[in-house]
Amino acid sequence: MSKTRAYSKAEEKIDRARRANAKELDLSRFRLNKLPESLGTLKQLQVLNLANNHITILPGFLRELTHLRELYLRNVPLRELPEWIVELNQLQVLALVDTQITSLPDSLGKLRNLRRLYLDGIPLGVLPKWISKLTFLEELSCSYTRIDLVPEWINCVTNLHTFYLDHNNITAIPYTITELKNLQKIDIYGNPLDPELYAAYKEGFPAVIGYLRAKAEREQIILNEAKLIMVGEGEVGKTCLMDALEGKDWQEHNTTHGIDIREIKTSDPASDTELTLNGWDFGGQRVYRPTHQLFFSSPAVYLVVWKPREGPQQGFVKEWIKLIKHREPDAKILVVATHGGPGARR
């Protein structure tokens, strides 16, 4: 069927739909490069299937189809969605599967009546925040969208019952998924899942929910304990700072060689809760630095100590921070200045 003949056939089908006051129209597989303008006259239309055509834009006359409830655009080389799409505010189903769209307008969050949304194949990378506004959404399909994170706000989509996330880059899903009381299915097949989550997924949806709840309970255990690592050049006052944290009076100390480890008992001034700091006081001599890194760990608080009177360059502040970040990129680091002056402890 030539393109011209296909266009004529489409016009004939549109004309029959107009005369029959049809509510549904299937123009899929016509391989049209553009849509007949007569399509915009079908004001009564509720379902429109344009799948497997060759159109690259949605023509403006489609905004006249204000009663449209379902729009199917599967395997259509669309490059973008027009802003006027939100004028079709009766839409309940929107299928944008395997298009050439690379991003979606935030205004889609205004389509509050959406029940089913299919975004498969769009390289989103991140789940758009506007989806959180679609509180009537029941089915969301985001397969092959390069998503690597399921956001915490997913619990805002309160009516969601089916969620397709297969073949992405997801390793974990948030606890807030368990707050979706209507959720019956989540497909996370083909993702590099955490081994425990993958094992639960193989057991079925109830096992996934059970895993997330058990994981949350484990994470809620409050230890009131932390590893405190002090680093800095020699004789900058790390040991004296440890004394200050313990509430001890100031006293002279010999230079620390190697590592001095001690337990510091203190309390949270707001709640008076007792806290335990496992303090690691590292000698600042350069000869120790290669071995110091062996004791650096992510779940710790780092203090980089320096003398302000000698300046940050002399204190090698940036170098110490780089040393820590090289070993633990996500480390929590505080920079502390000492030697405030005679009789001052800062």
C-alpha positions as a printed Julia matrix, in Angstrom:
346×3 Matrix{Float64}:
   0.0     0.0    0.0
   1.59    3.29  -1.07
   1.73    6.24   1.29
  -0.85    8.17  -0.78
  -3.2     5.22  -0.79
  -2.66    4.73   2.94
  -3.53    8.38   3.56
  -6.7     8.04   1.47
  -7.68    4.88   3.35
  -7.17    6.71   6.63
  -9.38    9.58   5.45
 -12.1     7.13   4.46
 -11.95    5.49   7.89
 -12.13    8.87   9.6
 -15.15    9.83   7.48
 -16.95    6.59   8.41
 -16.2     7.24  12.08
 -17.61   10.77  11.77
 -20.83    9.59  10.14
 -21.23    6.8   12.71
 -20.43    9.16  15.6
 -17.87    6.53  16.63
 -16.21    6.73  20.04
 -13.16    4.7   18.99
 -10.79    4.92  16.01
  -7.89    2.63  15.15
  -5.4     4.11  12.68
  -2.54    1.84  13.69
  -0.28    0.3   11.03
  -1.24    2.78   8.3
   2.4     3.95   8.21
   1.3     7.54   7.85
   3.88   10.33   7.69
   1.23   12.86   8.66
  -2.3    12.67   9.97
  -5.38   13.83   8.0
  -6.74   17.13   9.35
 -10.23   15.66   9.27
  -9.2    13.69  12.37
  -9.6    16.9   14.37
 -13.34   16.98  13.58
 -14.1    13.81  15.55
 -15.02   15.74  18.7
 -16.85   12.73  20.15
 -13.79   10.45  19.97
 -12.74    8.76  23.23
 -10.16    6.19  22.06
  -7.49    6.87  19.4
  -4.83    4.37  18.37
  -1.99    5.82  16.27
   0.52    3.03  16.86
   3.02    1.98  14.18
   2.8     5.13  12.1
   5.68    7.36  10.95
   4.59   10.71  12.36
   7.28   12.75  14.15
   5.0    15.43  15.65
   1.45   15.54  16.96
  -0.47   18.09  14.87
  -2.27   20.9   16.68
  -5.71   19.9   15.44
  -5.64   16.92  17.82
  -6.14   19.34  20.72
  -9.77   19.55  19.54
 -10.36   15.98  20.74
 -11.2    17.12  24.25
 -13.26   14.01  25.05
 -10.32   11.7   24.37
  -9.75    9.18  27.17
  -7.2     6.84  25.6
  -4.29    7.75  23.3
  -1.93    5.07  22.0
   1.36    6.12  20.38
   3.32    2.89  20.44
   6.23    2.54  17.98
   5.82    6.05  16.6
   8.98    8.15  15.98
   7.73   11.14  17.97
  10.57   13.4   19.14
   8.6    15.34  21.74
   5.17   15.9   23.21
   3.54   19.3   22.62
   2.61   21.39  25.65
  -1.02   21.43  24.54
  -1.29   17.71  25.34
  -2.45   18.77  28.84
  -5.59   20.24  27.25
  -6.72   16.64  26.75
  -7.55   16.58  30.44
  -9.95   13.65  30.17
  -7.11   11.29  29.27
  -7.07    8.13  31.35
  -4.61    6.12  29.24
  -1.45    7.49  27.61
   0.92    5.07  25.87
   4.28    6.45  24.68
   6.07    3.14  24.18
   9.1     2.91  21.87
   9.02    6.48  20.59
  12.02    8.78  20.01
  11.06   11.04  22.91
  14.0    11.7   25.25
  12.3    13.92  27.83
   8.78   14.72  28.96
   7.27   18.1   29.91
   6.52   18.69  33.6
   3.07   19.86  32.56
   2.03   16.2   32.16
   1.45   16.29  35.91
  -1.74   18.23  35.11
  -3.3    15.14  33.52
  -4.81   14.24  36.88
  -7.3    11.73  35.43
  -4.62    9.37  34.12
  -5.16    5.76  35.19
  -2.54    4.07  33.01
   0.75    5.55  31.83
   3.23    3.69  29.61
   6.69    5.21  29.16
   8.64    2.11  28.11
  11.75    2.76  26.06
  12.07    6.48  26.86
  15.62    7.08  28.24
  14.4     8.97  31.3
  17.27    8.1   33.63
  15.2     9.54  36.49
  11.52    9.03  37.26
   9.89   12.46  36.65
   8.65   14.17  39.83
   5.39   15.19  38.15
   4.25   11.56  38.35
   3.75   12.14  42.09
   0.77   14.37  41.2
  -1.06   11.54  39.4
  -2.94   10.29  42.44
  -5.49    8.34  40.35
  -2.78    6.45  38.46
  -3.28    2.68  38.72
  -0.7     1.29  36.3
   2.75    2.73  35.56
   5.13    1.1   33.1
   8.75    2.28  32.94
  10.58   -0.68  31.41
  13.85    0.02  29.57
  13.98    3.65  30.73
  17.53    3.6   32.22
  16.19    4.44  35.67
  18.66    3.69  38.48
  16.64    4.95  41.43
  13.06    4.63  42.62
  12.29    7.9   44.47
  10.89    8.05  48.0
   7.9    10.06  46.76
   6.48    7.08  44.89
   4.11    6.63  47.85
   2.28    9.78  46.63
   0.83    7.74  43.74
  -1.69    6.32  46.19
  -3.85    4.29  43.77
  -0.98    2.5   42.04
  -1.58   -1.25  41.79
   0.83   -2.32  39.0
   4.37   -0.98  38.57
   6.7    -2.15  35.78
  10.39   -1.31  36.3
  12.01   -4.24  34.52
  15.29   -3.97  32.59
  16.68   -0.84  34.22
  19.69   -0.09  36.48
  17.92   -0.34  39.83
  19.72   -1.93  42.79
  17.18   -1.15  45.53
  13.63    0.09  46.07
  12.53    2.38  48.9
  10.54    1.41  51.97
   7.82    3.87  50.91
   6.7     1.29  48.33
   5.14   -0.59  51.26
   2.84    2.39  51.91
   1.06    1.84  48.58
  -1.89   -0.11  49.96
  -3.33   -0.89  46.51
  -0.08   -2.17  45.02
  -0.4    -5.77  43.86
   2.52   -6.17  41.45
   5.98   -4.72  40.95
   8.16   -6.03  38.13
  11.88   -5.45  38.77
  13.23   -8.26  36.62
  16.41   -7.55  34.66
  17.86   -5.07  37.18
  21.21   -5.39  39.06
  19.35   -5.9   42.33
  20.87   -6.24  45.76
  21.19  -10.04  46.36
  18.74  -10.01  49.3
  16.16   -8.07  47.3
  16.61  -10.36  44.31
  16.05  -13.42  46.51
  12.84  -11.86  47.85
  11.7   -10.94  44.32
  12.02  -14.54  43.19
   9.65  -15.52  46.01
   6.97  -13.1   44.83
   5.47   -9.71  45.65
   4.57  -10.44  49.31
   8.19  -11.47  49.94
   9.43   -8.15  48.51
   7.17   -6.19  50.86
   8.28   -8.38  53.77
  11.93   -7.81  52.9
  11.51   -4.01  52.78
   9.75   -3.95  56.15
  12.35   -6.18  57.78
  15.16   -4.06  56.32
  13.56   -0.88  57.67
  13.3    -2.41  61.15
  17.0    -3.31  61.08
  17.95    0.2   60.04
  15.9     1.75  62.85
  18.2     0.32  65.54
  19.84    3.31  67.24
  23.37    2.57  68.46
  24.29    6.02  69.84
  27.85    5.16  68.89
  30.23    6.43  66.24
  33.78    6.04  65.03
  35.64    9.35  65.3
  38.83    9.66  63.25
  41.17   12.6   63.86
  43.82   13.44  61.3
  46.11   16.38  60.67
  49.75   17.41  60.81
  51.85   16.69  63.87
  51.4    18.9   66.93
  48.17   20.55  65.77
  46.34   19.52  68.95
  44.47   16.32  68.05
  45.17   14.66  71.39
  44.21   17.8   73.31
  41.0    17.93  71.3
  40.25   14.37  72.4
  40.79   15.5   76.0
  38.4    18.41  75.46
  35.71   16.07  74.14
  36.07   14.05  77.34
  35.81   17.21  79.43
  39.36   16.94  80.75
  41.51   19.9   81.72
  44.11   21.02  79.23
  47.58   19.48  79.56
  50.7    19.12  77.46
  51.13   15.89  75.48
  54.01   14.3   73.69
  53.65   13.87  69.94
  51.47   10.87  69.06
  53.26    8.12  67.16
  51.13    5.65  65.24
  47.53    5.56  66.5
  46.02    6.29  69.9
  42.58    4.72  70.33
  40.28    5.56  73.19
  36.59    5.47  74.05
  34.99    8.84  74.71
  31.76    9.07  76.68
  29.72   12.2   76.09
  26.06   13.17  75.82
  23.68   14.86  73.43
  22.96   18.3   74.95
  19.45   18.33  73.49
  18.24   14.95  74.78
  20.91   14.14  77.38
  21.33   10.76  75.63
  24.7     9.15  76.32
  26.89    8.86  73.25
  30.0     6.76  72.73
  32.72    7.98  70.39
  35.41    5.49  69.48
  38.2     7.99  68.96
  41.14    7.26  66.68
  43.96    9.79  67.08
  46.36    9.4   64.15
  49.92   10.63  64.37
  50.53   13.37  61.81
  54.01   12.35  60.69
  54.22   11.64  56.97
  55.74    8.22  57.51
  52.41    6.99  58.92
  50.11    8.25  56.17
  50.14    5.18  53.88
  49.1     2.94  56.78
  46.54    5.41  58.17
  44.35    4.85  55.12
  43.98    1.19  56.01
  41.9     2.22  59.02
  39.64    4.68  57.21
  36.05    3.43  56.92
  32.84    4.91  55.53
  30.6     4.82  58.64
  32.79    7.27  60.56
  33.1    10.98  61.32
  36.41   12.55  60.28
  37.98   15.58  61.92
  40.72   17.32  59.94
  42.57   19.37  62.57
  44.8    22.35  61.76
  46.41   25.46  63.32
  44.83   28.64  61.92
  47.89   30.68  62.85
  49.96   28.6   60.42
  47.36   28.74  57.66
  45.48   25.95  55.83
  48.32   25.38  53.38
  50.82   24.74  56.15
  48.25   22.49  57.78
  47.79   20.55  54.52
  44.02   20.7   55.04
  43.15   20.0   51.38
  45.68   17.17  51.23
  44.13   15.45  54.26
  40.65   15.8   52.81
  41.83   14.33  49.49
  43.48   11.45  51.35
  40.2    10.63  53.1
  38.06   11.06  49.97
  40.39    8.84  47.97
  39.64    6.0   50.36
  36.04    6.89  51.29
  34.36    9.19  48.71
  31.21    9.64  50.83
  32.98   10.28  54.13
  31.6    12.88  56.57
  34.4    15.39  57.22
  34.6    18.31  59.67
  37.5    20.78  59.56
  38.47   21.94  63.07
  40.79   24.85  63.91
  42.75   24.65  67.19
  45.19   26.87  69.13
  42.87   29.82  69.6
  45.24   31.61  71.94
  46.53   31.57  75.54
  43.99   30.04  77.87
  41.52   29.47  75.03
  40.25   26.03  74.02
  38.61   26.04  70.6
